[in-house]
């Protein structure tokens, strides 16, 4: 079990590094549509004037549960806004630390799952398939489900997010599966033989 704990840290670091490549470098600009500074400032002012009173939260604009909201929703534009009344630095160290902890915990969970089946799934190729399929299954449902069910959301951001999560998860999981999940001792098959 100690190997799984160490492997979770190493796998979590691998996952974290791939996350940084996707989100901490200029590559991240692929996920966003960037408005010019003047438009950004105007939208930021409008947000501050209209949402600060109700505070930090996730806003579905316009809210379609009234007659006027339904008309506005049909007319557009429509937005899901993650709004925070405070300003923040572009990179927050505590957020990076929390992200690394989450990466390590996710690798610990996949490591425990692989450890539970280690005596039945004894080769790396089979373990790799499990890691890849687990990464695909969870990401497709939890990430690509967002623009599927929330049809007004543009797909670009969610596809980029899904790709980054799959690659990070699979990279960390493969490191864990290859070097840190113990392999079962080879089984000795005894056959009944008769000597004449």
C-alpha positions in Angstrom: 0.0 0.0 0.0 3.0 2.3 0.6 3.8 2.0 -3.1 0.3 3.2 -4.0 0.7 6.3 -1.7 4.1 7.1 -3.3 2.7 6.4 -6.8 -0.3 8.7 -6.1 2.1 11.6 -5.4 4.2 10.8 -8.6 1.0 10.3 -10.7 -0.6 13.4 -9.2 2.5 15.4 -10.1 2.3 14.1 -13.7 -1.3 15.0 -13.9 -0.6 18.4 -12.4 2.2 19.1 -15.0 -0.1 18.3 -17.9 -2.7 20.5 -16.3 -0.2 23.3 -16.2 0.8 22.8 -19.8 -2.9 23.2 -20.8 -3.9 26.0 -18.5 -0.7 27.8 -17.3 0.8 28.5 -20.7 -0.4 30.5 -23.7 -2.0 27.2 -24.9 -4.9 28.1 -22.6 -6.0 30.9 -24.9 -7.5 28.1 -27.2 -10.2 27.6 -24.5 -11.5 31.2 -24.5 -13.0 33.8 -26.8 -11.2 37.0 -25.7 -12.9 40.3 -25.9 -10.9 43.5 -26.5 -9.9 45.5 -23.4 -12.6 48.2 -23.9 -15.4 45.5 -24.2 -14.0 43.6 -21.2 -14.1 46.8 -19.2 -17.6 47.6 -20.2 -18.9 44.1 -19.4 -17.0 44.2 -16.1 -18.6 47.5 -15.2 -22.1 46.1 -16.1 -21.5 43.0 -14.0 -20.4 45.2 -11.0 -23.4 47.5 -11.4 -25.9 44.7 -11.8 -24.7 41.7 -9.8 -22.7 43.0 -6.9 -25.9 43.5 -4.8 -26.8 39.9 -5.0 -23.2 38.8 -4.6 -20.9 36.1 -5.6 -22.5 33.1 -7.4 -23.4 31.3 -10.6 -25.9 33.3 -12.6 -28.0 32.0 -15.4 -28.9 35.1 -17.5 -31.7 35.6 -18.2 -33.5 33.4 -15.7 -36.2 31.7 -17.8 -38.7 30.9 -15.0 -40.9 34.0 -15.6 -42.8 35.2 -18.6 -40.3 38.0 -19.3 -37.4 35.7 -18.6 -38.7 33.2 -21.2 -39.0 36.0 -23.8 -35.5 37.3 -23.0 -34.1 33.8 -23.1 -35.5 33.2 -26.5 -34.2 36.5 -27.8 -30.7 36.0 -26.5 -28.0 36.6 -25.6 -27.8 33.9 -22.9 -25.0 33.4 -20.4 -23.9 31.3 -17.5 -21.8 33.7 -15.4 -19.5 32.6 -12.6 -19.4 35.9 -10.8 -17.2 36.9 -7.9 -17.3 40.4 -6.4 -13.6 40.3 -5.6 -10.5 40.7 -7.7 -7.7 38.2 -7.7 -4.2 37.8 -9.1 -4.0 35.9 -12.3 -2.2 33.0 -10.6 -3.0 32.2 -7.0 -0.5 30.0 -5.2 -3.0 28.5 -2.8 -5.1 27.4 -5.9 -2.1 25.6 -7.3 -1.5 23.8 -4.1 -5.2 22.8 -3.8 -5.1 21.6 -7.4 -2.0 19.5 -6.7 -3.8 18.0 -3.7 -6.8 17.1 -5.8 -4.5 15.5 -8.5 -2.9 13.4 -5.8 -6.2 12.4 -4.3 -7.6 11.4 -7.8 -4.5 9.3 -8.4 -4.9 7.7 -5.0 -8.4 6.6 -5.9 -7.4 5.1 -9.2 -4.4 3.5 -7.5 -6.7 1.9 -4.9 -9.0 0.7 -7.7 -6.0 -0.8 -9.6 -4.6 -2.3 -6.4 -8.0 -4.0 -5.7 -7.8 -5.9 -9.0 -4.0 -6.3 -9.2 -4.1 -10.1 -8.7 -6.6 -10.5 -11.5 -5.3 -7.8 -14.0 -1.7 -8.7 -14.0 -0.3 -7.0 -17.2 0.4 -3.4 -17.8 -1.6 -3.3 -21.1 -4.8 -4.4 -19.3 -4.2 -1.9 -16.5 -3.6 0.9 -19.0 -6.9 0.1 -20.7 -8.7 0.5 -17.4 -7.0 3.8 -16.7 -7.8 5.1 -20.2 -11.4 3.9 -20.1 -11.9 5.4 -16.6 -10.5 8.7 -17.7 -12.7 8.8 -20.8 -15.9 7.7 -19.0 -15.7 10.2 -16.2 -14.6 13.1 -18.5 -17.2 12.4 -21.1 -20.0 12.3 -18.6 -19.0 15.0 -16.2 -17.4 17.5 -18.6 -19.0 17.0 -22.0 -22.3 16.5 -20.3 -22.3 20.3 -19.4 -22.7 21.7 -22.9 -24.9 18.7 -23.9 -27.5 19.4 -21.2 -26.9 23.1 -21.1 -27.4 23.5 -24.8 -26.7 27.3 -24.8 -23.1 26.8 -23.8 -20.5 27.0 -26.5 -18.7 23.7 -27.0 -15.1 25.0 -27.5 -14.2 25.5 -23.9 -15.7 22.2 -22.8 -13.9 20.2 -25.5 -10.6 21.8 -24.5 -11.3 21.1 -20.8 -12.1 17.5 -21.6 -9.0 17.0 -23.6 -6.8 18.5 -20.9 -8.4 16.4 -18.2 -8.2 13.1 -20.1 -4.6 13.6 -21.0 -3.6 14.6 -17.4 -5.6 11.8 -15.8 -4.3 9.1 -18.2 -0.7 10.3 -17.9 -0.9 10.2 -14.1 -2.8 6.9 -14.1 -0.3 5.2 -16.5 2.6 6.3 -14.3 0.9 4.8 -11.3 -0.2 1.6 -13.2 3.3 1.0 -14.6 5.6 1.6 -11.7 3.6 1.6 -8.5 0.8 -1.0 -8.6 2.4 -4.3 -7.5 2.2 -7.1 -9.9 0.9 -10.4 -8.6 3.3 -13.3 -8.2 3.0 -15.6 -11.2 0.6 -18.5 -10.7 1.9 -22.0 -10.7 -0.4 -24.3 -12.5 -0.2 -27.9 -11.2 -1.6 -30.6 -13.5 -2.3 -34.1 -12.6 0.1 -36.3 -14.6 0.4 -40.0 -14.4 3.8 -41.7 -15.1 3.6 -45.1 -16.8 
